[in-house]
């Protein structure tokens, strides 16, 4: 293990900083209407089952991708709040 490896470990341990997209997500979803919209998005995606017995497995992959998008927006909002 060399110095380059230690720098990579340090970068992995450093939390990501908020960027312009993070701040934009906070501005859009930080309003009262934005919070209502985000709550609805979460109910329609994350809080629904990703797969149900009898359906094609590819449909589960599609639904999981939708959930990941909402979770990504949520992570960006949290990063922007923790500036």
N, C-alpha and C positions, 0 to 999 in steps of 0.2 A: 504494500500500500504506500503510495507516494503522496506528495503534496497536492497533486491534482485530484486525487481521490478524496482527500480531506476537504477540499473546496467544494466538491460535488455533494458531500455529506452536509456541509454547512448550508449550501443552497437548498437542499431538500428539507432541512429543518427550519428554514426561514419562511414564515407565512407569506403567501402572495400579497402584493400590495394592490390596492384598488386602482383601477384604470378608468378611462373615460366611459367604457361600456358599463362598468360597475356603477359609476355615478349616475349614468343615464337610467339604469334599471331602478336605482333608488328614487330618482326624481319622478319617474313614471308611476312606479308602484308605491311610492311613499305618500301619495295623496289619499284622501278618504275613498275616492272612486277607484283609484289604483289598488288599494287594499281589498276592496270588494271584488274587483276583477281577479286579483291574484288568488283570493280565497276560492272563487268559483273555478279557476284553472286547476287549483290543487284538488278540489273535490272531484273534478272530472277526470283527473289523471292519476295522481299519486295515491289517492284514497280509494281507487278502484282496483279490483284484482287484475293482475297482468295477464293471467291466463285462466281459462276455465276448462274443465275436462270436456273432451269431445271436440274442441276447436283445434285448428291447425296450429302447430308450434310457431310458425312464422308470424301468426297474429300476436302471439305473446312477445315476440321480439319487437314488433311495431309498437305495441303498447308500452313496453319498457323504454323504448326510445323517447316516446312522448313524456313519460315520467322523468327521464333524465334531463330533458330540456327544462321542465319546470324546476327541478332541483338545482340546475345550473343557474337559473335566474335567481332563485332563493339564495344561493351561495354568493352571487354577485351583490345582492342587496346587503347581505350580512357583512361582506368585505367592505363595502362603501360606508356602512354605519360605524365600523370599527376603525376609522381613520385616526 
